[in-house]
Structures are given as structure tokens and as C-alpha cells.
Amino acid sequence: FYFEAIQVTATVTGLYTFQSGSSMDDYGYLYQISFSASNPGNNIVTSDDDSGGNARFMFRANLQAGTTYILVITTFSAGASGSISVSVSGPTRVTLTRLNVGSASTTTTPSTSN
């Protein structure tokens, strides 16, 4: 399976809603701090498959300002690829930074700068 990892940064603590837009059947996973495809159960905050309707993910999560989150998007079918969009709503805008498109052997830890 291919996936896309996106760093999510919130400047205001609060409840945020994540929803995909795609013609494919997709999954969304939210991780705190880092994501490892070889151990996807570590650091998971929440995940969803079809709550957004039409085989799209939708979930809500309480994000803490200053905490690193990783949104991982993948598809139901192995080898499927295509365009996908993500909308995030909440108390303020979040920053989404594309980290990589990878396969199941990738570990993603965002870099931090002081």
C-alpha cells in the first residue's frame, strides 16, 4: 500500500474535524509525534474509513497547540493511487506540510527547528 504523510500543526488547542475528498476509497489515520509504517499501532490518536460518506474518512480530534501530529492517508486497495484532498476545520486554521509519499517500510518523523 502507498500512503501520504502530512504534518499537522495547530496553533490553538481545540477540537478539529478532518475530512477527505476523493473518488477512491481512502483511510485516514492521525498520529502524535511520529509514524512508522512498520509499526502503525504506535502513537495513533484516531483513525477512520468511511464516516465521511462515499468511502471517505472523517474524524474529529482534540489537537494541542505546539504538538506535532502526522496525518496518514492511504487507500483501501493495494496499488490504488490518485488525487485526494483534505479539509480541516476547527477553532483556527492548521498548517499542513507534506512529508512524503511512501510504502510500508517508511518511518516518518518530522524535523523540528528551534
Buried (B, 14 or more C-beta within 10 A) or exposed (E): BBBBBBBBBBEEBEEBEBBBEBEBBBBBBBBBEBBBBEEBEEBBBEBBBBEBEEBBBBBBBEBEEEEBBBBBBBBEEEEEEEEBEBEBEBBEEBEEEEBEEBEEEBEBBBEEEE
